[in-house]
Amino acid sequence: MQIICKQIHCPLRFMLPVLVFLLTSFSAAAGRRQDMMLDKEEIRIQLEKHRGAEAWSEALYPARETFNRTSRIGKVISHGAFGNLEPALKQIHDFLQERGTDFILLRVPSAAEREFIRLHPADHPDPYLYQMRQELNRTGIEMLDPLDRKQKNLNRRIRERCPQPGPRALIFGKRVSIPGMETDFRPCSGNGSLFANDLAVAGNACLVNRPVVVLAVPGEFFHQDMAEMPSAELMEIPPEAYQLIRTWSGKSWPQLGFEPLPEPGDPYFRIRSDGLLQIAPILPEDTAGAAGVIRLPLPREKVRAVRVEILPERSADLEVTALCGKDTVRGGVLTENGIPRLDLRLRPSWVSRILELKFTVRGRALIREIRLYGVPLQGPGRADQAF
């Protein structure tokens, strides 16, 4: 009889944690669905009440103009175009869902927006954000706006998703406080519009044991184009699988393909006497904009994936769009541990011989070095062992 009891007790003992986990997951999922349904209904009520985001924004124009003329803490803005934000964020959402990681988008309002809300409690300075929340809600993406008093705050939402003690969140962008939670912060390049590339650079290892990824960014983020998610294949490759192929700097800069070609007196591509590569907008009268193209030759040996690392002399407002084979990714300069760098990962096709880098810059940037890495197809450190 004792033996039978032990035989029954052991499976139950091992099943109990599984049952607790399943019940917790079901409760969290149900709570999230309910929260998002309430959000959806509140958004619908607000947009119908004001006859849509466009009419609402037009009605608020005089109030915004008056505020912007008199405010000492900044201006409020109102947009209408969202670029490719919805499909790009859906890629990220789906990628994280496959790994069992929740994704929450947190809008960090400015001091000016908070002051506007205080003066106009019934109105949001950027009504188009209600429209964006509505569009994201349809795809299952949760967007929190602290200016909406009917929404639960980030801490409550995460606690409901992760009731187990000691959950960890990975937060990109602005530092936000989550009391009692272990939180890892990572910067966002540019204005956060390059988040897909930042997530690729962070890699899968950063997502382990972190049930929630939070993207905390200002309102301007939602009205910019966004980089598309790198392929799942690239996201799985660990950094140590890449081998250095070639480095360009100093005297080797002329070996690259430039468009336009660097000339001694030009303000854009210019190889300085100290060996640094200067990058500035192509049109001299512009303070920001397109800054030309650099083409890197790929190795004769076929590689499964390539990684470009651009090392500025100091942090700069620089963005690069890389094209190779069928892949296109965008990235901006990140500063980690005091070292600025830009990291881009792509898959060359069998006929790819060139990797093209399109530069966009605000002000000027000085490049110290460009490095090209590859994942070999076979031999020591085979790429297929990295997946």
RORO-569876 format. One record per residue (C-alpha): x, y, z; residue in three letters. Coordinates in steps of 0.02 Angstrom, whole numbers, padded with zeros to 5 digits, always signed. Layout:
N
XYZAla
...
//
This chain:
387
+00000+00000+00000Met
+00143+00116+00044Gln
+00226+00081-00123Ile
+00065+00120-00218Ile
+00046+00286-00126Cys
+00223+00334-00171Lys
+00193+00289-00352Gln
+00039+00401-00356Ile
+00119+00541-00255His
+00274+00561-00366Cys
+00184+00603-00529Pro
+00070+00724-00436Leu
+00219+00809-00356Arg
+00300+00838-00526Phe
+00137+00888-00608Met
+00094+01021-00478Leu
+00220+01152-00539Pro
+00160+01122-00718Val
-00022+01147-00666Leu
+00023+01305-00571Val
+00117+01370-00723Phe
-00028+01331-00841Leu
-00156+01412-00726Leu
-00045+01565-00705Thr
-00018+01579-00893Ser
-00205+01561-00926Phe
-00245+01694-00795Ser
-00115+01814-00868Ala
-00179+01786-01045Ala
-00359+01813-00990Ala
-00309+01972-00896Gly
-00220+02038-01048Arg
-00366+02004-01164Arg
-00483+02093-01044Gln
-00365+02242-01030Asp
-00350+02257-01218Met
-00538+02242-01243Met
-00563+02385-01119Leu
-00431+02487-01211Asp
-00515+02452-01376Lys
-00684+02511-01311Glu
-00611+02669-01232Glu
-00521+02713-01394Ile
-00681+02687-01495Arg
-00780+02800-01376Ile
-00650+02939-01384Gln
-00632+02937-01574Leu
-00820+02933-01602Glu
-00846+03072-01475Lys
-00724+03185-01570His
-00774+03126-01746Arg
-00607+03043-01780Gly
-00423+03084-01752Ala
-00413+03211-01895Glu
-00564+03314-01840Ala
-00506+03303-01659Trp
-00332+03365-01704Ser
-00403+03510-01807Glu
-00516+03561-01663Ala
-00365+03565-01547Leu
-00257+03668-01665Tyr
-00293+03838-01582Pro
-00261+03767-01408Ala
-00096+03688-01462Arg
-00038+03848-01548Glu
-00078+03953-01395Thr
+00012+03828-01283Phe
+00167+03821-01395Asn
+00181+04012-01397Arg
+00171+04027-01208Thr
+00250+03866-01143Ser
+00421+03874-01062Arg
+00443+03686-01048Ile
+00433+03636-01231Gly
+00305+03616-01369Lys
+00169+03489-01407Val
+00150+03419-01580Ile
+00018+03324-01677Ser
+00053+03208-01822His
-00049+03105-01943Gly
+00071+02987-02034Ala
+00138+02828-01953Phe
+00251+02756-02088Gly
+00271+02568-02076Asn
+00257+02561-01886Leu
+00112+02438-01875Glu
+00183+02299-01987Pro
+00359+02322-01917Ala
+00300+02309-01736Leu
+00194+02157-01781Lys
+00352+02069-01842Gln
+00434+02104-01675Ile
+00278+02052-01578His
+00265+01887-01672Asp
+00451+01851-01650Phe
+00440+01878-01461Leu
+00278+01779-01447Gln
+00365+01628-01525Glu
+00491+01637-01384Arg
+00359+01653-01249Gly
+00405+01835-01216Thr
+00273+01968-01194Asp
+00291+02137-01281Phe
+00224+02302-01215Ile
+00243+02469-01301Leu
+00255+02614-01179Leu
+00239+02794-01235Arg
+00342+02911-01126Val
+00256+03082-01130Pro
+00357+03243-01123Ser
+00338+03374-00986Ala
+00249+03486-01113Ala
+00120+03351-01150Glu
+00085+03324-00965Arg
+00062+03512-00942Glu
-00055+03521-01092Phe
-00161+03381-01019Ile
-00167+03472-00852Arg
-00234+03627-00940Leu
-00350+03526-01056His
-00399+03370-00956Pro
-00520+03305-01087Ala
-00400+03313-01234Asp
-00239+03229-01290His
-00114+03344-01380Pro
-00087+03211-01515Asp
-00257+03129-01551Pro
-00179+03025-01690Tyr
-00101+02917-01555Leu
-00276+02851-01517Tyr
-00285+02796-01697Gln
-00116+02710-01682Met
-00170+02622-01521Arg
-00325+02561-01612Gln
-00222+02491-01757Glu
-00097+02406-01641Leu
-00237+02335-01534Asn
-00305+02243-01686Arg
-00139+02152-01706Thr
-00126+02106-01521Gly
+00005+02236-01475Ile
-00020+02327-01311Glu
+00020+02512-01309Met
+00016+02605-01144Leu
-00004+02794-01135Asp
+00020+02868-00960Pro
-00084+03018-01011Leu
-00237+02906-01022Asp
-00296+02898-00841Arg
-00410+02750-00876Lys
-00264+02637-00920Gln
-00172+02533-00790Lys
+00009+02581-00767Asn
+00156+02479-00830Leu
+00197+02404-00660Asn
+00020+02337-00635Arg
+00013+02266-00811Arg
+00178+02174-00794Ile
+00134+02110-00620Arg
-00028+02038-00688Glu
+00066+01953-00830Arg
+00205+01887-00716Cys
+00133+01850-00543Pro
+00280+01737-00497Gln
+00408+01820-00381Pro
+00560+01902-00456Gly
+00509+01924-00639Pro
+00631+02015-00752Arg
+00593+02142-00887Ala
+00706+02197-01029Leu
+00675+02381-01066Ile
+00735+02469-01223Phe
+00737+02659-01233Gly
+00690+02772-01089Lys
+00725+02714-00911Arg
+00561+02681-00824Val
+00542+02622-00646Ser
+00457+02457-00603Ile
+00463+02441-00412Pro
+00518+02272-00346Gly
+00564+02204-00518Met
+00735+02159-00583Glu
+00753+02263-00740Thr
+00885+02269-00876Asp
+00898+02427-00980Phe
+00966+02439-01156Arg
+00980+02596-01262Pro
+00882+02627-01422Cys
+00979+02691-01571Ser
+00917+02848-01655Gly
+00745+02891-01590Asn
+00695+02713-01561Gly
+00636+02692-01739Ser
+00779+02568-01764Leu
+00719+02451-01627Phe
+00719+02296-01737Ala
+00906+02313-01762Asn
+00934+02347-01576Asp
+00841+02187-01534Leu
+00947+02090-01659Ala
+01106+02159-01581Val
+01043+02111-01408Ala
+01018+01933-01470Gly
+00919+01787-01402Asn
+01027+01773-01246Ala
+00956+01937-01182Cys
+00779+01868-01192Leu
+00811+01716-01082Val
+00714+01721-00918Asn
+00639+01890-00962Arg
+00453+01865-00984Pro
+00423+02044-01042Val
+00509+02160-01166Val
+00459+02342-01149Val
+00492+02473-01281Leu
+00482+02642-01192Ala
+00493+02787-01313Val
+00430+02965-01339Pro
+00282+03008-01450Gly
+00393+03057-01597Glu
+00441+02874-01616Phe
+00269+02826-01679Phe
+00277+02942-01829His
+00440+02877-01903Gln
+00482+02735-02019Asp
+00547+02581-01931Met
+00673+02448-01977Ala
+00603+02279-02020Glu
+00645+02128-01914Met
+00803+02036-01967Pro
+00771+01856-02020Ser
+00745+01728-01882Ala
+00901+01642-01948Glu
+01007+01795-01909Leu
+00929+01817-01738Met
+00986+01641-01689Glu
+01171+01664-01734Ile
+01277+01701-01580Pro
+01409+01840-01594Pro
+01554+01716-01573Glu
+01505+01627-01735Ala
+01558+01779-01838Tyr
+01738+01786-01899Gln
+01827+01947-01947Leu
+01849+01958-02136Ile
+01915+02133-02169Arg
+01944+02301-02084Thr
+01946+02471-02169Trp
+02022+02626-02090Ser
+02155+02760-02120Gly
+02250+02720-02281Lys
+02130+02582-02334Ser
+01977+02697-02351Trp
+02008+02727-02540Pro
+01987+02539-02570Gln
+01799+02557-02538Leu
+01670+02610-02665Gly
+01608+02786-02624Phe
+01462+02882-02700Glu
+01497+03027-02715Pro
+01686+03006-02720Leu
+01780+03091-02578Pro
+01864+03253-02628Glu
+01981+03356-02517Pro
+01864+03506-02505Gly
+01698+03414-02494Asp
+01596+03426-02334Pro
+01521+03250-02350Tyr
+01635+03101-02383Phe
+01808+03163-02338Arg
+01963+03064-02288Ile
+02049+03175-02160Arg
+02236+03187-02130Ser
+02215+03099-01961Asp
+02142+02945-02049Gly
+01961+02974-01996Leu
+01820+02968-02124Leu
+01708+03120-02112Gln
+01524+03103-02158Ile
+01405+03249-02181Ala
+01245+03283-02281Pro
+01275+03284-02469Ile
+01195+03455-02491Leu
+01307+03583-02403Pro
+01158+03690-02350Glu
+01076+03543-02259Asp
+01105+03508-02076Thr
+01031+03333-02091Ala
+00993+03209-02228Gly
+01066+03085-02352Ala
+01255+03073-02339Ala
+01299+02957-02482Gly
+01335+02772-02509Val
+01481+02659-02468Ile
+01499+02487-02549Arg
+01595+02348-02461Leu
+01663+02204-02566Pro
+01611+02033-02500Leu
+01738+01890-02489Pro
+01756+01764-02629Arg
+01721+01625-02504Glu
+01535+01601-02480Lys
+01471+01650-02308Val
+01305+01612-02227Arg
+01284+01782-02145Ala
+01379+01946-02134Val
+01392+02077-01998Arg
+01452+02255-02023Val
+01520+02350-01874Glu
+01545+02537-01894Ile
+01648+02622-01759Leu
+01626+02812-01747Pro
+01762+02915-01663Glu
+01627+02977-01544Arg
+01439+02960-01529Ser
+01347+03033-01678Ala
+01170+03051-01744Asp
+01203+02930-01886Leu
+01089+02801-01966Glu
+01137+02672-02097Val
+01028+02567-02213Thr
+01119+02409-02269Ala
+01071+02308-02423Leu
+01139+02136-02464Cys
+01055+02000-02565Gly
+00869+02009-02522Lys
+00899+02082-02348Asp
+00880+02264-02298Thr
+00909+02323-02120Val
+00927+02493-02036Arg
+01030+02537-01884Gly
+01088+02686-01783Gly
+01235+02721-01670Val
+01223+02642-01497Leu
+01338+02691-01355Thr
+01370+02546-01235Glu
+01501+02553-01097Asn
+01555+02720-01168Gly
+01596+02647-01340Ile
+01490+02704-01489Pro
+01459+02577-01626Arg
+01335+02528-01760Leu
+01298+02345-01793Asp
+01205+02275-01945Leu
+01173+02093-01991Arg
+01118+02024-02160Leu
+01115+01866-02268Arg
+01205+01876-02436Pro
+01130+01782-02582Ser
+01235+01664-02688Trp
+01268+01802-02813Val
+01300+01942-02687Ser
+01469+02022-02714Arg
+01435+02193-02637Ile
+01360+02254-02473Leu
+01289+02429-02492Glu
+01280+02554-02348Leu
+01169+02708-02367Lys
+01211+02843-02239Phe
+01096+02973-02161Thr
+01168+03095-02035Val
+01124+03246-01930Arg
+01270+03366-01918Gly
+01433+03272-01950Arg
+01504+03104-01901Ala
+01683+03042-01895Leu
+01712+02856-01932Ile
+01867+02774-01860Arg
+01843+02600-01932Glu
+01726+02486-02028Ile
+01737+02299-01996Arg
+01659+02158-02097Leu
+01625+01989-02015Tyr
+01556+01828-02089Gly
+01488+01660-02034Val
+01575+01524-02136Pro
+01475+01389-02220Leu
+01589+01248-02162Gln
+01749+01207-02072Gly
+01791+01252-01891Pro
+01650+01347-01808Gly
+01528+01290-01942Arg
+01379+01407-01957Ala
+01255+01264-01948Asp
+01319+01228-01772Gln
+01269+01403-01720Ala
+01084+01379-01752Phe
//
